[in-house]
Amino acid sequence: MNIQKSLAMQERAKQVIPGMTQLLSKRPDMFSYGVWPGYFSRAKGVEVWDLDGNRYIDMSIAGIGANVLGYADPDVDAAVRAAIDAGTNSSLNCPEEVELAELLCSLHPWAQMVRYARTGGESMAVAVRIARAHRGKDTVAFCGYHGWHDWYLAANLGTENALGEHLIAGLNPAGVPRGLAGTVLPFRYNHLEELNAIVDRHRDDLAAIVMEPIRGVEPEEGFLEGVRDLADRSGAVLIVDEISAGLRMNSGGAHLVLGLEPDMAVFSKALGNGYPIAAIIGKSEVMESAQRTFISSTYWTERIGPAAALATLKKHQRLNAGARLMEIGRLVQAGWKRIAEASGLEIEIGGIPPLSHFSFRHENALSLKALFVQLMLEKGFLASTLFYAMYSHEEAHVTCYIDAAGEVMAEIRQTLDRGDMEKRLQGNPASSGFKRIA
Ligand SMILES: Cc1ncc(COP(=O)(O)O)c(C=O)c1O
């Protein structure tokens, strides 16, 4: 396979962009450095073309969850073109943000007000600021990954690796003021006793409880009810982070499916199907506290984000996209199980079906992953150990992908049996956590 232009672009990027990309999950070294193309020239539906003109079926991260309908969706793009034709920005506000707020509140009847941002991490910072302003308190209990901002990375200040349990190990809080140490405290999903202990110790200074409604595992019986109860008893604002889980199981927050009523919920990623938009929705008594602090930004007022979100949400609802995403994800998980058993490889599968992942339960798991990535690329697939479903994925794509992945797993098994993994690998395996690119 020729990926010379893509590799040359990676070399140029390394000179001018620290870490090569703006997002850890799109760094080629997270897949297999030297074989992962890294850059795209065009994307449409489930297809992606790299800089050398190679075409792939994307069975990997779907723009890391942004493109829930598929790449360059015609209806969302038409709404964006109309926004461009009408002018995307002016000295006045765009009415689409009001229409979108009304739609989000009608989909989530417990919420009455909405603020906007454009990306996930910043919208979580907005939500936490509003909650702290509302309560006049500082401490935040959290579970899971919530972005790059100071309020969150402060969890790793002065500790070994508090965030290691929460999606990404090794995040260094260099540059985060040391004065924030102790302001944000982790608990693990389904470990109500850990949240209970935090609430006991911080009853007088707890501002918020922050968590994803669901991610790697199903909630155990009583867990979500217990979280709601602890929020009520401590007065903490319950913020549900729907940045990844939202619009996967239904056309709104996963909390609706799970029967959890938060005080605020935060959406981004899928909401714009590839265009930047984030929404912080909440109960009016909490959201009004945004007026007691300063939260304001120029590009939070442009028209493309809300126009894209309106088109995405309406199409998502019309197609009942959540049901399709669940179905496609289930097919992929069942396929992984089948081919792993057939090839004699041990894998562990997790995640809600539309955000599925597996890991190899073997020594040198990251070398196995690198070989999987490499051999799947040779067969025309962008593929890794994560699969994020898009509405444009059809059953036929899954069938071809699982057939190819089955052959690849068999080849990996043979490679293990022969003991010549290092010889087979053309790229460098991923490192387990966040590391510098050499
Ligand atoms: C649950 C969750 N919260 C927050 C974020 C951060 O969003 P962004 O990458 O848009 O800043 C992510 C991104 O992966 C996420 O999955």
The ligand as an SDF file (V2000), in Angstrom:
LIG
                    3D

 16 16  0  0  0  0  0  0  0  0999 V2000
  -17.8880   11.8970   27.7510 C   0  0  0  0  0  0  0  0  0  0  0  0
  -17.0080   12.9370   27.1200 C   0  0  0  0  0  0  0  0  0  0  0  0
  -16.9450   14.1620   27.6730 N   0  0  0  0  0  0  0  0  0  0  0  0
  -16.1840   15.1300   27.1380 C   0  0  0  0  0  0  0  0  0  0  0  0
  -15.4310   14.9050   26.0040 C   0  0  0  0  0  0  0  0  0  0  0  0
  -14.5810   16.0050   25.4330 C   0  0  0  0  0  0  0  0  0  0  0  0
  -15.1510   16.4820   24.2460 O   0  0  0  0  0  0  0  0  0  0  0  0
  -14.2560   17.2520   23.1790 P   0  0  0  0  0  0  0  0  0  0  0  0
  -13.2460   16.2870   22.6500 O   0  0  0  0  0  0  0  0  0  0  0  0
  -15.2180   17.7140   22.1230 O   0  0  0  0  0  0  0  0  0  0  0  0
  -13.6260   18.4230   23.8860 O   0  0  0  0  0  0  0  0  0  0  0  0
  -15.4500   13.6340   25.4070 C   0  0  0  0  0  0  0  0  0  0  0  0
  -14.6220   13.3380   24.2340 C   0  0  0  0  0  0  0  0  0  0  0  0
  -14.2600   12.2300   23.9410 O   0  0  0  0  0  0  0  0  0  0  0  0
  -16.2670   12.6310   25.9810 C   0  0  0  0  0  0  0  0  0  0  0  0
  -16.3250   11.3740   25.4600 O   0  0  0  0  0  0  0  0  0  0  0  0
  1  2  1  0
  2  3  1  0
  2 15  2  0
  3  4  2  0
  4  5  1  0
  5  6  1  0
  5 12  2  0
  6  7  1  0
  7  8  1  0
  8  9  2  0
  8 10  1  0
  8 11  1  0
 12 13  1  0
 12 15  1  0
 13 14  2  0
 15 16  1  0
M  END
$$$$
